[in-house]
Amino acid sequence: MMYLPLSIGTSVAGGLLASAAFNQIWKRVDDRPPPEPKDLDRPAGKALTAAALQGLVFGVVRAAVDRASARGYQAVTHESPE
């Protein structure tokens, strides 16, 4: 099945895209890098906001990339990727 290698490749690319998107969005939220959850010198609200925003961005990007790769696979092979 050719979809598995395609899926792995697009997942890696999607992770890189999501990371870049999160970093750009976070720059608009705070001048400092996103806090680590264990960084007790930063407010808990910032750490939780960063975690929630990161989860949202990664989830949306992953769904978009998975869907695009499935559509591309179907367009080329005329088969469902499942």
Steps between C-alpha positions, in 0.01 A plus 500: 500500500650830392296719732703415813830655380309803371321531833824485697661766282206735517475452877859613544443800273177578686683496833757747370224722360304487826807588703575800279137613512487471880821700539367778276170511689673498839713800400176699488404380849827562683848638432659210687506140378213279615553381858567141587233357730759446776632859482368634831641847433235559231127533574294182486253673268772556239613138520146371464423745219814389314409132542141552385604710201767252402252211518249692291752595232649150478155338484373728225818474293509122537139464387559733203817320392349153542197601297708660226727197470199264486342710225827511309543125529145444380548739206811314384397138565120523478489296822400589854802521732323286760 
